[in-house]
Amino acid sequence: MDNKPLCLLALDGGGIRGLSELLILEEIMGRVKHDLDMADDPLPADFFDLIGRTSTGGLIALLLGRARLSIPEARKGYVRIAKEIFFSQNLP
């Protein structure tokens, strides 16, 4: 059994605030890219053993973990999803 500790990323819920956590995470991953001299955007799924949360944080966790998107890709997807959820004019 590997004795390496797990690296967890817990994302907050809270509606449109998910965009701010993606921007912060984008800065962190940008520093990782620079420090490791990477050519491509690093995928959070490659650096975190578990990514999770509830509500919109759960949506972001799915984009980053299950779909294995980069932060810029996840941000675009989240904005598209948020427009559907929070700004839909088809409300009952």
PDB file of N, CA, C and O in Angstrom, chain B, residues numbered from 101:
ATOM      1  N   MET B 101       0.838  -1.181   0.000  1.00  0.00           N
ATOM      2  CA  MET B 101       0.000   0.000   0.000  1.00  0.00           C
ATOM      3  C   MET B 101       0.883   1.243   0.000  1.00  0.00           C
ATOM      4  O   MET B 101       1.900   1.291   0.691  1.00  0.00           O
ATOM      5  N   ASP B 102       0.488   2.240  -0.774  1.00  0.00           N
ATOM      6  CA  ASP B 102       1.233   3.488  -0.890  1.00  0.00           C
ATOM      7  C   ASP B 102       0.967   4.356   0.336  1.00  0.00           C
ATOM      8  O   ASP B 102      -0.186   4.556   0.715  1.00  0.00           O
ATOM      9  N   ASN B 103       2.020   4.870   0.953  1.00  0.00           N
ATOM     10  CA  ASN B 103       1.882   5.716   2.138  1.00  0.00           C
ATOM     11  C   ASN B 103       1.760   7.187   1.800  1.00  0.00           C
ATOM     12  O   ASN B 103       1.735   8.030   2.696  1.00  0.00           O
ATOM     13  N   LYS B 104       1.684   7.502   0.521  1.00  0.00           N
ATOM     14  CA  LYS B 104       1.552   8.892   0.094  1.00  0.00           C
ATOM     15  C   LYS B 104       0.185   9.438   0.539  1.00  0.00           C
ATOM     16  O   LYS B 104      -0.838   8.797   0.298  1.00  0.00           O
ATOM     17  N   PRO B 105       0.158  10.610   1.184  1.00  0.00           N
ATOM     18  CA  PRO B 105      -1.129  11.171   1.603  1.00  0.00           C
ATOM     19  C   PRO B 105      -1.961  11.588   0.386  1.00  0.00           C
ATOM     20  O   PRO B 105      -1.428  11.949  -0.663  1.00  0.00           O
ATOM     21  N   LEU B 106      -3.273  11.526   0.560  1.00  0.00           N
ATOM     22  CA  LEU B 106      -4.176  11.946  -0.516  1.00  0.00           C
ATOM     23  C   LEU B 106      -4.169  13.454  -0.645  1.00  0.00           C
ATOM     24  O   LEU B 106      -4.049  14.174   0.346  1.00  0.00           O
ATOM     25  N   CYS B 107      -4.296  13.920  -1.860  1.00  0.00           N
ATOM     26  CA  CYS B 107      -4.391  15.348  -2.149  1.00  0.00           C
ATOM     27  C   CYS B 107      -5.839  15.618  -2.578  1.00  0.00           C
ATOM     28  O   CYS B 107      -6.275  15.168  -3.637  1.00  0.00           O
ATOM     29  N   LEU B 108      -6.571  16.357  -1.745  1.00  0.00           N
ATOM     30  CA  LEU B 108      -7.988  16.587  -1.970  1.00  0.00           C
ATOM     31  C   LEU B 108      -8.249  18.021  -2.391  1.00  0.00           C
ATOM     32  O   LEU B 108      -7.603  18.947  -1.900  1.00  0.00           O
ATOM     33  N   LEU B 109      -9.206  18.205  -3.312  1.00  0.00           N
ATOM     34  CA  LEU B 109      -9.666  19.531  -3.704  1.00  0.00           C
ATOM     35  C   LEU B 109     -11.156  19.599  -3.404  1.00  0.00           C
ATOM     36  O   LEU B 109     -11.958  18.936  -4.061  1.00  0.00           O
ATOM     37  N   ALA B 110     -11.525  20.405  -2.407  1.00  0.00           N
ATOM     38  CA  ALA B 110     -12.925  20.590  -2.035  1.00  0.00           C
ATOM     39  C   ALA B 110     -13.375  21.947  -2.564  1.00  0.00           C
ATOM     40  O   ALA B 110     -12.813  22.982  -2.205  1.00  0.00           O
ATOM     41  N   LEU B 111     -14.382  21.933  -3.410  1.00  0.00           N
ATOM     42  CA  LEU B 111     -14.873  23.150  -4.043  1.00  0.00           C
ATOM     43  C   LEU B 111     -16.152  23.614  -3.358  1.00  0.00           C
ATOM     44  O   LEU B 111     -16.994  22.801  -2.978  1.00  0.00           O
ATOM     45  N   ASP B 112     -16.286  24.899  -3.210  1.00  0.00           N
ATOM     46  CA  ASP B 112     -17.458  25.476  -2.572  1.00  0.00           C
ATOM     47  C   ASP B 112     -18.623  25.510  -3.550  1.00  0.00           C
ATOM     48  O   ASP B 112     -18.416  25.602  -4.760  1.00  0.00           O
ATOM     49  N   GLY B 113     -19.816  25.437  -3.048  1.00  0.00           N
ATOM     50  CA  GLY B 113     -21.006  25.651  -3.862  1.00  0.00           C
ATOM     51  C   GLY B 113     -21.318  27.139  -3.859  1.00  0.00           C
ATOM     52  O   GLY B 113     -20.416  27.954  -3.668  1.00  0.00           O
ATOM     53  N   GLY B 114     -22.532  27.497  -4.059  1.00  0.00           N
ATOM     54  CA  GLY B 114     -22.903  28.906  -3.917  1.00  0.00           C
ATOM     55  C   GLY B 114     -23.178  29.628  -5.208  1.00  0.00           C
ATOM     56  O   GLY B 114     -22.887  30.818  -5.321  1.00  0.00           O
ATOM     57  N   GLY B 115     -23.728  28.946  -6.181  1.00  0.00           N
ATOM     58  CA  GLY B 115     -24.164  29.631  -7.404  1.00  0.00           C
ATOM     59  C   GLY B 115     -23.016  30.153  -8.237  1.00  0.00           C
ATOM     60  O   GLY B 115     -22.043  29.444  -8.493  1.00  0.00           O
ATOM     61  N   ILE B 116     -23.135  31.373  -8.650  1.00  0.00           N
ATOM     62  CA  ILE B 116     -22.199  31.969  -9.593  1.00  0.00           C
ATOM     63  C   ILE B 116     -20.817  32.193  -8.967  1.00  0.00           C
ATOM     64  O   ILE B 116     -19.856  32.462  -9.687  1.00  0.00           O
ATOM     65  N   ARG B 117     -20.707  32.088  -7.646  1.00  0.00           N
ATOM     66  CA  ARG B 117     -19.386  32.220  -7.002  1.00  0.00           C
ATOM     67  C   ARG B 117     -18.419  31.141  -7.463  1.00  0.00           C
ATOM     68  O   ARG B 117     -17.211  31.263  -7.261  1.00  0.00           O
ATOM     69  N   GLY B 118     -18.936  30.094  -8.074  1.00  0.00           N
ATOM     70  CA  GLY B 118     -18.066  29.050  -8.600  1.00  0.00           C
ATOM     71  C   GLY B 118     -17.080  29.594  -9.616  1.00  0.00           C
ATOM     72  O   GLY B 118     -15.983  29.057  -9.771  1.00  0.00           O
ATOM     73  N   LEU B 119     -17.467  30.660 -10.310  1.00  0.00           N
ATOM     74  CA  LEU B 119     -16.562  31.272 -11.280  1.00  0.00           C
ATOM     75  C   LEU B 119     -15.325  31.822 -10.579  1.00  0.00           C
ATOM     76  O   LEU B 119     -14.215  31.705 -11.099  1.00  0.00           O
ATOM     77  N   SER B 120     -15.506  32.418  -9.409  1.00  0.00           N
ATOM     78  CA  SER B 120     -14.344  32.968  -8.697  1.00  0.00           C
ATOM     79  C   SER B 120     -13.399  31.856  -8.253  1.00  0.00           C
ATOM     80  O   SER B 120     -12.182  32.038  -8.300  1.00  0.00           O
ATOM     81  N   GLU B 121     -13.932  30.701  -7.821  1.00  0.00           N
ATOM     82  CA  GLU B 121     -13.027  29.623  -7.421  1.00  0.00           C
ATOM     83  C   GLU B 121     -12.289  29.057  -8.623  1.00  0.00           C
ATOM     84  O   GLU B 121     -11.149  28.611  -8.493  1.00  0.00           O
ATOM     85  N   LEU B 122     -12.918  29.067  -9.787  1.00  0.00           N
ATOM     86  CA  LEU B 122     -12.217  28.629 -11.001  1.00  0.00           C
ATOM     87  C   LEU B 122     -11.100  29.601 -11.361  1.00  0.00           C
ATOM     88  O   LEU B 122     -10.032  29.177 -11.802  1.00  0.00           O
ATOM     89  N   LEU B 123     -11.333  30.889 -11.180  1.00  0.00           N
ATOM     90  CA  LEU B 123     -10.293  31.878 -11.473  1.00  0.00           C
ATOM     91  C   LEU B 123      -9.113  31.729 -10.516  1.00  0.00           C
ATOM     92  O   LEU B 123      -7.960  31.851 -10.930  1.00  0.00           O
ATOM     93  N   ILE B 124      -9.392  31.467  -9.247  1.00  0.00           N
ATOM     94  CA  ILE B 124      -8.320  31.249  -8.269  1.00  0.00           C
ATOM     95  C   ILE B 124      -7.556  29.971  -8.607  1.00  0.00           C
ATOM     96  O   ILE B 124      -6.326  29.957  -8.591  1.00  0.00           O
ATOM     97  N   LEU B 125      -8.282  28.907  -8.911  1.00  0.00           N
ATOM     98  CA  LEU B 125      -7.643  27.638  -9.268  1.00  0.00           C
ATOM     99  C   LEU B 125      -6.849  27.777 -10.568  1.00  0.00           C
ATOM    100  O   LEU B 125      -5.810  27.138 -10.731  1.00  0.00           O
ATOM    101  N   GLU B 126      -7.334  28.607 -11.488  1.00  0.00           N
ATOM    102  CA  GLU B 126      -6.600  28.840 -12.731  1.00  0.00           C
ATOM    103  C   GLU B 126      -5.241  29.480 -12.440  1.00  0.00           C
ATOM    104  O   GLU B 126      -4.240  29.134 -13.068  1.00  0.00           O
ATOM    105  N   GLU B 127      -5.212  30.405 -11.493  1.00  0.00           N
ATOM    106  CA  GLU B 127      -3.947  31.037 -11.103  1.00  0.00           C
ATOM    107  C   GLU B 127      -3.005  30.009 -10.475  1.00  0.00           C
ATOM    108  O   GLU B 127      -1.813  29.986 -10.778  1.00  0.00           O
ATOM    109  N   ILE B 128      -3.542  29.169  -9.610  1.00  0.00           N
ATOM    110  CA  ILE B 128      -2.724  28.132  -8.963  1.00  0.00           C
ATOM    111  C   ILE B 128      -2.149  27.179 -10.005  1.00  0.00           C
ATOM    112  O   ILE B 128      -0.957  26.874  -9.979  1.00  0.00           O
ATOM    113  N   MET B 129      -2.994  26.707 -10.922  1.00  0.00           N
ATOM    114  CA  MET B 129      -2.523  25.765 -11.938  1.00  0.00           C
ATOM    115  C   MET B 129      -1.564  26.447 -12.917  1.00  0.00           C
ATOM    116  O   MET B 129      -0.679  25.794 -13.469  1.00  0.00           O
ATOM    117  N   GLY B 130      -1.730  27.746 -13.136  1.00  0.00           N
ATOM    118  CA  GLY B 130      -0.781  28.491 -13.959  1.00  0.00           C
ATOM    119  C   GLY B 130       0.605  28.514 -13.324  1.00  0.00           C
ATOM    120  O   GLY B 130       1.621  28.434 -14.014  1.00  0.00           O
ATOM    121  N   ARG B 131       0.627  28.624 -11.997  1.00  0.00           N
ATOM    122  CA  ARG B 131       1.910  28.585 -11.286  1.00  0.00           C
ATOM    123  C   ARG B 131       2.526  27.188 -11.341  1.00  0.00           C
ATOM    124  O   ARG B 131       3.743  27.041 -11.456  1.00  0.00           O
ATOM    125  N   VAL B 132       1.675  26.167 -11.258  1.00  0.00           N
ATOM    126  CA  VAL B 132       2.162  24.790 -11.395  1.00  0.00           C
ATOM    127  C   VAL B 132       2.785  24.602 -12.775  1.00  0.00           C
ATOM    128  O   VAL B 132       3.866  24.029 -12.909  1.00  0.00           O
ATOM    129  N   LYS B 133       2.084  25.094 -13.800  1.00  0.00           N
ATOM    130  CA  LYS B 133       2.577  24.987 -15.176  1.00  0.00           C
ATOM    131  C   LYS B 133       3.943  25.653 -15.304  1.00  0.00           C
ATOM    132  O   LYS B 133       4.858  25.100 -15.915  1.00  0.00           O
ATOM    133  N   HIS B 134       4.073  26.832 -14.729  1.00  0.00           N
ATOM    134  CA  HIS B 134       5.337  27.563 -14.789  1.00  0.00           C
ATOM    135  C   HIS B 134       6.435  26.842 -14.013  1.00  0.00           C
ATOM    136  O   HIS B 134       7.539  26.648 -14.523  1.00  0.00           O
ATOM    137  N   ASP B 135       6.129  26.447 -12.777  1.00  0.00           N
ATOM    138  CA  ASP B 135       7.131  25.809 -11.921  1.00  0.00           C
ATOM    139  C   ASP B 135       7.628  24.477 -12.485  1.00  0.00           C
ATOM    140  O   ASP B 135       8.799  24.129 -12.331  1.00  0.00           O
ATOM    141  N   LEU B 136       6.730  23.737 -13.138  1.00  0.00           N
ATOM    142  CA  LEU B 136       7.113  22.442 -13.710  1.00  0.00           C
ATOM    143  C   LEU B 136       7.518  22.544 -15.176  1.00  0.00           C
ATOM    144  O   LEU B 136       7.784  21.535 -15.829  1.00  0.00           O
ATOM    145  N   ASP B 137       7.563  23.787 -15.693  1.00  0.00           N
ATOM    146  CA  ASP B 137       7.952  24.051 -17.079  1.00  0.00           C
ATOM    147  C   ASP B 137       7.158  23.176 -18.053  1.00  0.00           C
ATOM    148  O   ASP B 137       7.730  22.482 -18.894  1.00  0.00           O
ATOM    149  N   MET B 138       5.828  23.224 -17.922  1.00  0.00           N
ATOM    150  CA  MET B 138       4.938  22.413 -18.755  1.00  0.00           C
ATOM    151  C   MET B 138       4.541  23.195 -20.010  1.00  0.00           C
ATOM    152  O   MET B 138       4.375  24.413 -19.951  1.00  0.00           O
ATOM    153  N   ALA B 139       4.390  22.516 -21.123  1.00  0.00           N
ATOM    154  CA  ALA B 139       3.966  23.153 -22.361  1.00  0.00           C
ATOM    155  C   ALA B 139       2.442  23.331 -22.392  1.00  0.00           C
ATOM    156  O   ALA B 139       1.941  24.356 -22.854  1.00  0.00           O
ATOM    157  N   ASP B 140       1.712  22.327 -21.897  1.00  0.00           N
ATOM    158  CA  ASP B 140       0.251  22.362 -21.921  1.00  0.00           C
ATOM    159  C   ASP B 140      -0.293  22.737 -20.550  1.00  0.00           C
ATOM    160  O   ASP B 140       0.401  22.640 -19.538  1.00  0.00           O
ATOM    161  N   ASP B 141      -1.566  23.173 -20.541  1.00  0.00           N
ATOM    162  CA  ASP B 141      -2.222  23.473 -19.274  1.00  0.00           C
ATOM    163  C   ASP B 141      -2.318  22.202 -18.438  1.00  0.00           C
ATOM    164  O   ASP B 141      -2.756  21.165 -18.935  1.00  0.00           O
ATOM    165  N   PRO B 142      -1.913  22.275 -17.180  1.00  0.00           N
ATOM    166  CA  PRO B 142      -2.019  21.089 -16.329  1.00  0.00           C
ATOM    167  C   PRO B 142      -3.484  20.795 -15.998  1.00  0.00           C
ATOM    168  O   PRO B 142      -4.291  21.712 -15.843  1.00  0.00           O
ATOM    169  N   LEU B 143      -3.808  19.537 -15.895  1.00  0.00           N
ATOM    170  CA  LEU B 143      -5.162  19.127 -15.549  1.00  0.00           C
ATOM    171  C   LEU B 143      -5.239  18.909 -14.045  1.00  0.00           C
ATOM    172  O   LEU B 143      -4.431  18.159 -13.496  1.00  0.00           O
ATOM    173  N   PRO B 144      -6.183  19.539 -13.370  1.00  0.00           N
ATOM    174  CA  PRO B 144      -6.327  19.301 -11.930  1.00  0.00           C
ATOM    175  C   PRO B 144      -6.491  17.813 -11.610  1.00  0.00           C
ATOM    176  O   PRO B 144      -6.048  17.355 -10.556  1.00  0.00           O
ATOM    177  N   ALA B 145      -7.119  17.063 -12.501  1.00  0.00           N
ATOM    178  CA  ALA B 145      -7.324  15.628 -12.279  1.00  0.00           C
ATOM    179  C   ALA B 145      -5.991  14.882 -12.145  1.00  0.00           C
ATOM    180  O   ALA B 145      -5.940  13.808 -11.546  1.00  0.00           O
ATOM    181  N   ASP B 146      -4.930  15.441 -12.693  1.00  0.00           N
ATOM    182  CA  ASP B 146      -3.611  14.812 -12.588  1.00  0.00           C
ATOM    183  C   ASP B 146      -2.886  15.170 -11.295  1.00  0.00           C
ATOM    184  O   ASP B 146      -1.883  14.540 -10.959  1.00  0.00           O
ATOM    185  N   PHE B 147      -3.377  16.172 -10.564  1.00  0.00           N
ATOM    186  CA  PHE B 147      -2.702  16.646  -9.362  1.00  0.00           C
ATOM    187  C   PHE B 147      -3.490  16.382  -8.079  1.00  0.00           C
ATOM    188  O   PHE B 147      -2.927  16.410  -6.985  1.00  0.00           O
ATOM    189  N   PHE B 148      -4.797  16.125  -8.214  1.00  0.00           N
ATOM    190  CA  PHE B 148      -5.638  15.875  -7.043  1.00  0.00           C
ATOM    191  C   PHE B 148      -6.184  14.459  -7.115  1.00  0.00           C
ATOM    192  O   PHE B 148      -6.646  14.007  -8.163  1.00  0.00           O
ATOM    193  N   ASP B 149      -6.123  13.764  -5.978  1.00  0.00           N
ATOM    194  CA  ASP B 149      -6.641  12.397  -5.914  1.00  0.00           C
ATOM    195  C   ASP B 149      -8.166  12.367  -5.852  1.00  0.00           C
ATOM    196  O   ASP B 149      -8.794  11.414  -6.314  1.00  0.00           O
ATOM    197  N   LEU B 150      -8.752  13.406  -5.282  1.00  0.00           N
ATOM    198  CA  LEU B 150     -10.200  13.482  -5.139  1.00  0.00           C
ATOM    199  C   LEU B 150     -10.628  14.926  -5.290  1.00  0.00           C
ATOM    200  O   LEU B 150     -10.085  15.817  -4.637  1.00  0.00           O
ATOM    201  N   ILE B 151     -11.615  15.157  -6.162  1.00  0.00           N
ATOM    202  CA  ILE B 151     -12.185  16.486  -6.371  1.00  0.00           C
ATOM    203  C   ILE B 151     -13.680  16.351  -6.130  1.00  0.00           C
ATOM    204  O   ILE B 151     -14.338  15.528  -6.767  1.00  0.00           O
ATOM    205  N   GLY B 152     -14.220  17.141  -5.223  1.00  0.00           N
ATOM    206  CA  GLY B 152     -15.634  16.996  -4.948  1.00  0.00           C
ATOM    207  C   GLY B 152     -16.248  18.180  -4.238  1.00  0.00           C
ATOM    208  O   GLY B 152     -15.557  19.100  -3.798  1.00  0.00           O
ATOM    209  N   ARG B 153     -17.556  18.134  -4.138  1.00  0.00           N
ATOM    210  CA  ARG B 153     -18.359  19.104  -3.405  1.00  0.00           C
ATOM    211  C   ARG B 153     -19.814  18.896  -3.785  1.00  0.00           C
ATOM    212  O   ARG B 153     -20.155  17.935  -4.474  1.00  0.00           O
ATOM    213  N   THR B 154     -20.653  19.786  -3.340  1.00  0.00           N
ATOM    214  CA  THR B 154     -22.075  19.725  -3.666  1.00  0.00           C
ATOM    215  C   THR B 154     -22.466  20.983  -4.429  1.00  0.00           C
ATOM    216  O   THR B 154     -21.672  21.915  -4.558  1.00  0.00           O
ATOM    217  N   SER B 155     -23.672  21.001  -4.923  1.00  0.00           N
ATOM    218  CA  SER B 155     -24.229  22.164  -5.607  1.00  0.00           C
ATOM    219  C   SER B 155     -23.364  22.499  -6.833  1.00  0.00           C
ATOM    220  O   SER B 155     -22.901  21.597  -7.531  1.00  0.00           O
ATOM    221  N   THR B 156     -23.152  23.785  -7.088  1.00  0.00           N
ATOM    222  CA  THR B 156     -22.375  24.153  -8.278  1.00  0.00           C
ATOM    223  C   THR B 156     -20.914  23.740  -8.141  1.00  0.00           C
ATOM    224  O   THR B 156     -20.239  23.514  -9.146  1.00  0.00           O
ATOM    225  N   GLY B 157     -20.420  23.640  -6.914  1.00  0.00           N
ATOM    226  CA  GLY B 157     -19.069  23.105  -6.707  1.00  0.00           C
ATOM    227  C   GLY B 157     -18.978  21.675  -7.212  1.00  0.00           C
ATOM    228  O   GLY B 157     -17.936  21.254  -7.714  1.00  0.00           O
ATOM    229  N   GLY B 158     -20.071  20.925  -7.080  1.00  0.00           N
ATOM    230  CA  GLY B 158     -20.123  19.564  -7.610  1.00  0.00           C
ATOM    231  C   GLY B 158     -20.079  19.543  -9.120  1.00  0.00           C
ATOM    232  O   GLY B 158     -19.458  18.661  -9.714  1.00  0.00           O
ATOM    233  N   LEU B 159     -20.738  20.516  -9.752  1.00  0.00           N
ATOM    234  CA  LEU B 159     -20.679  20.617 -11.217  1.00  0.00           C
ATOM    235  C   LEU B 159     -19.247  20.875 -11.676  1.00  0.00           C
ATOM    236  O   LEU B 159     -18.767  20.269 -12.635  1.00  0.00           O
ATOM    237  N   ILE B 160     -18.581  21.777 -10.981  1.00  0.00           N
ATOM    238  CA  ILE B 160     -17.196  22.080 -11.332  1.00  0.00           C
ATOM    239  C   ILE B 160     -16.315  20.857 -11.081  1.00  0.00           C
ATOM    240  O   ILE B 160     -15.417  20.565 -11.870  1.00  0.00           O
ATOM    241  N   ALA B 161     -16.570  20.148  -9.992  1.00  0.00           N
ATOM    242  CA  ALA B 161     -15.799  18.933  -9.700  1.00  0.00           C
ATOM    243  C   ALA B 161     -15.953  17.916 -10.824  1.00  0.00           C
ATOM    244  O   ALA B 161     -14.983  17.255 -11.196  1.00  0.00           O
ATOM    245  N   LEU B 162     -17.153  17.784 -11.364  1.00  0.00           N
ATOM    246  CA  LEU B 162     -17.364  16.865 -12.494  1.00  0.00           C
ATOM    247  C   LEU B 162     -16.596  17.320 -13.730  1.00  0.00           C
ATOM    248  O   LEU B 162     -16.004  16.502 -14.433  1.00  0.00           O
ATOM    249  N   LEU B 163     -16.607  18.620 -13.993  1.00  0.00           N
ATOM    250  CA  LEU B 163     -15.882  19.139 -15.157  1.00  0.00           C
ATOM    251  C   LEU B 163     -14.383  18.890 -15.028  1.00  0.00           C
ATOM    252  O   LEU B 163     -13.725  18.504 -15.994  1.00  0.00           O
ATOM    253  N   LEU B 164     -13.845  19.114 -13.821  1.00  0.00           N
ATOM    254  CA  LEU B 164     -12.404  18.972 -13.613  1.00  0.00           C
ATOM    255  C   LEU B 164     -11.975  17.529 -13.432  1.00  0.00           C
ATOM    256  O   LEU B 164     -10.943  17.116 -13.962  1.00  0.00           O
ATOM    257  N   GLY B 165     -12.761  16.753 -12.685  1.00  0.00           N
ATOM    258  CA  GLY B 165     -12.371  15.395 -12.349  1.00  0.00           C
ATOM    259  C   GLY B 165     -12.817  14.369 -13.366  1.00  0.00           C
ATOM    260  O   GLY B 165     -11.991  13.710 -13.997  1.00  0.00           O
ATOM    261  N   ARG B 166     -14.103  14.233 -13.524  1.00  0.00           N
ATOM    262  CA  ARG B 166     -14.641  13.181 -14.413  1.00  0.00           C
ATOM    263  C   ARG B 166     -14.379  13.499 -15.887  1.00  0.00           C
ATOM    264  O   ARG B 166     -13.945  12.630 -16.644  1.00  0.00           O
ATOM    265  N   ALA B 167     -14.643  14.745 -16.294  1.00  0.00           N
ATOM    266  CA  ALA B 167     -14.437  15.126 -17.700  1.00  0.00           C
ATOM    267  C   ALA B 167     -12.972  15.464 -18.001  1.00  0.00           C
ATOM    268  O   ALA B 167     -12.586  15.598 -19.162  1.00  0.00           O
ATOM    269  N   ARG B 168     -12.155  15.601 -16.938  1.00  0.00           N
ATOM    270  CA  ARG B 168     -10.722  15.879 -17.070  1.00  0.00           C
ATOM    271  C   ARG B 168     -10.439  17.109 -17.936  1.00  0.00           C
ATOM    272  O   ARG B 168      -9.601  17.069 -18.837  1.00  0.00           O
ATOM    273  N   LEU B 169     -11.150  18.194 -17.650  1.00  0.00           N
ATOM    274  CA  LEU B 169     -10.939  19.429 -18.392  1.00  0.00           C
ATOM    275  C   LEU B 169      -9.851  20.264 -17.726  1.00  0.00           C
ATOM    276  O   LEU B 169      -9.612  20.160 -16.523  1.00  0.00           O
ATOM    277  N   SER B 170      -9.202  21.092 -18.533  1.00  0.00           N
ATOM    278  CA  SER B 170      -8.286  22.088 -17.976  1.00  0.00           C
ATOM    279  C   SER B 170      -9.151  23.186 -17.351  1.00  0.00           C
ATOM    280  O   SER B 170     -10.363  23.227 -17.566  1.00  0.00           O
ATOM    281  N   ILE B 171      -8.530  24.059 -16.591  1.00  0.00           N
ATOM    282  CA  ILE B 171      -9.288  25.136 -15.959  1.00  0.00           C
ATOM    283  C   ILE B 171      -9.934  26.045 -17.011  1.00  0.00           C
ATOM    284  O   ILE B 171     -11.117  26.357 -16.872  1.00  0.00           O
ATOM    285  N   PRO B 172      -9.217  26.488 -18.062  1.00  0.00           N
ATOM    286  CA  PRO B 172      -9.883  27.320 -19.063  1.00  0.00           C
ATOM    287  C   PRO B 172     -11.079  26.617 -19.719  1.00  0.00           C
ATOM    288  O   PRO B 172     -12.106  27.248 -19.969  1.00  0.00           O
ATOM    289  N   GLU B 173     -10.951  25.326 -19.994  1.00  0.00           N
ATOM    290  CA  GLU B 173     -12.062  24.576 -20.582  1.00  0.00           C
ATOM    291  C   GLU B 173     -13.227  24.471 -19.599  1.00  0.00           C
ATOM    292  O   GLU B 173     -14.387  24.629 -19.980  1.00  0.00           O
ATOM    293  N   ALA B 174     -12.906  24.204 -18.326  1.00  0.00           N
ATOM    294  CA  ALA B 174     -13.948  24.092 -17.300  1.00  0.00           C
ATOM    295  C   ALA B 174     -14.642  25.437 -17.091  1.00  0.00           C
ATOM    296  O   ALA B 174     -15.855  25.486 -16.890  1.00  0.00           O
ATOM    297  N   ARG B 175     -13.876  26.527 -17.137  1.00  0.00           N
ATOM    298  CA  ARG B 175     -14.466  27.860 -16.963  1.00  0.00           C
ATOM    299  C   ARG B 175     -15.466  28.139 -18.072  1.00  0.00           C
ATOM    300  O   ARG B 175     -16.557  28.645 -17.806  1.00  0.00           O
ATOM    301  N   LYS B 176     -15.113  27.819 -19.307  1.00  0.00           N
ATOM    302  CA  LYS B 176     -16.037  28.018 -20.433  1.00  0.00           C
ATOM    303  C   LYS B 176     -17.293  27.164 -20.261  1.00  0.00           C
ATOM    304  O   LYS B 176     -18.409  27.634 -20.478  1.00  0.00           O
ATOM    305  N   GLY B 177     -17.098  25.913 -19.871  1.00  0.00           N
ATOM    306  CA  GLY B 177     -18.240  25.026 -19.646  1.00  0.00           C
ATOM    307  C   GLY B 177     -19.115  25.505 -18.505  1.00  0.00           C
ATOM    308  O   GLY B 177     -20.341  25.453 -18.596  1.00  0.00           O
ATOM    309  N   TYR B 178     -18.495  25.971 -17.428  1.00  0.00           N
ATOM    310  CA  TYR B 178     -19.249  26.452 -16.274  1.00  0.00           C
ATOM    311  C   TYR B 178     -20.065  27.686 -16.621  1.00  0.00           C
ATOM    312  O   TYR B 178     -21.221  27.803 -16.212  1.00  0.00           O
ATOM    313  N   VAL B 179     -19.473  28.607 -17.373  1.00  0.00           N
ATOM    314  CA  VAL B 179     -20.209  29.813 -17.782  1.00  0.00           C
ATOM    315  C   VAL B 179     -21.420  29.426 -18.624  1.00  0.00           C
ATOM    316  O   VAL B 179     -22.500  29.992 -18.454  1.00  0.00           O
ATOM    317  N   ARG B 180     -21.247  28.472 -19.523  1.00  0.00           N
ATOM    318  CA  ARG B 180     -22.362  28.011 -20.351  1.00  0.00           C
ATOM    319  C   ARG B 180     -23.456  27.391 -19.488  1.00  0.00           C
ATOM    320  O   ARG B 180     -24.637  27.688 -19.664  1.00  0.00           O
ATOM    321  N   ILE B 181     -23.060  26.533 -18.560  1.00  0.00           N
ATOM    322  CA  ILE B 181     -24.024  25.888 -17.670  1.00  0.00           C
ATOM    323  C   ILE B 181     -24.703  26.922 -16.773  1.00  0.00           C
ATOM    324  O   ILE B 181     -25.918  26.875 -16.580  1.00  0.00           O
ATOM    325  N   ALA B 182     -23.918  27.862 -16.221  1.00  0.00           N
ATOM    326  CA  ALA B 182     -24.467  28.883 -15.319  1.00  0.00           C
ATOM    327  C   ALA B 182     -25.499  29.748 -16.023  1.00  0.00           C
ATOM    328  O   ALA B 182     -26.508  30.122 -15.424  1.00  0.00           O
ATOM    329  N   LYS B 183     -25.258  30.070 -17.290  1.00  0.00           N
ATOM    330  CA  LYS B 183     -26.246  30.858 -18.045  1.00  0.00           C
ATOM    331  C   LYS B 183     -27.571  30.115 -18.126  1.00  0.00           C
ATOM    332  O   LYS B 183     -28.643  30.704 -17.984  1.00  0.00           O
ATOM    333  N   GLU B 184     -27.477  28.812 -18.358  1.00  0.00           N
ATOM    334  CA  GLU B 184     -28.696  27.985 -18.435  1.00  0.00           C
ATOM    335  C   GLU B 184     -29.408  27.936 -17.086  1.00  0.00           C
ATOM    336  O   GLU B 184     -30.630  28.067 -17.019  1.00  0.00           O
ATOM    337  N   ILE B 185     -28.653  27.751 -16.031  1.00  0.00           N
ATOM    338  CA  ILE B 185     -29.244  27.548 -14.710  1.00  0.00           C
ATOM    339  C   ILE B 185     -29.713  28.862 -14.087  1.00  0.00           C
ATOM    340  O   ILE B 185     -30.851  28.957 -13.627  1.00  0.00           O
ATOM    341  N   PHE B 186     -28.855  29.862 -14.069  1.00  0.00           N
ATOM    342  CA  PHE B 186     -29.119  31.077 -13.293  1.00  0.00           C
ATOM    343  C   PHE B 186     -29.793  32.182 -14.089  1.00  0.00           C
ATOM    344  O   PHE B 186     -30.452  33.042 -13.504  1.00  0.00           O
ATOM    345  N   PHE B 187     -29.647  32.180 -15.391  1.00  0.00           N
ATOM    346  CA  PHE B 187     -30.177  33.292 -16.172  1.00  0.00           C
ATOM    347  C   PHE B 187     -31.191  32.867 -17.215  1.00  0.00           C
ATOM    348  O   PHE B 187     -31.478  33.613 -18.152  1.00  0.00           O
ATOM    349  N   SER B 188     -31.731  31.674 -17.056  1.00  0.00           N
ATOM    350  CA  SER B 188     -32.726  31.185 -17.992  1.00  0.00           C
ATOM    351  C   SER B 188     -33.997  32.007 -17.890  1.00  0.00           C
ATOM    352  O   SER B 188     -34.460  32.315 -16.792  1.00  0.00           O
ATOM    353  N   GLN B 189     -34.553  32.358 -19.027  1.00  0.00           N
ATOM    354  CA  GLN B 189     -35.792  33.137 -19.042  1.00  0.00           C
ATOM    355  C   GLN B 189     -37.007  32.226 -19.093  1.00  0.00           C
ATOM    356  O   GLN B 189     -38.140  32.707 -19.121  1.00  0.00           O
ATOM    357  N   ASN B 190     -36.788  30.922 -19.104  1.00  0.00           N
ATOM    358  CA  ASN B 190     -37.886  29.973 -19.158  1.00  0.00           C
ATOM    359  C   ASN B 190     -38.292  29.525 -17.765  1.00  0.00           C
ATOM    360  O   ASN B 190     -38.532  28.340 -17.535  1.00  0.00           O
ATOM    361  N   LEU B 191     -38.370  30.461 -16.844  1.00  0.00           N
ATOM    362  CA  LEU B 191     -38.757  30.118 -15.487  1.00  0.00           C
ATOM    363  C   LEU B 191     -40.262  29.947 -15.391  1.00  0.00           C
ATOM    364  O   LEU B 191     -41.009  30.626 -16.095  1.00  0.00           O
ATOM    365  N   PRO B 192     -40.719  29.040 -14.521  1.00  0.00           N
ATOM    366  CA  PRO B 192     -42.167  28.831 -14.392  1.00  0.00           C
ATOM    367  C   PRO B 192     -42.861  30.015 -13.757  1.00  0.00           C
ATOM    368  O   PRO B 192     -44.079  29.995 -13.580  1.00  0.00           O
TER     369      PRO B 192
END
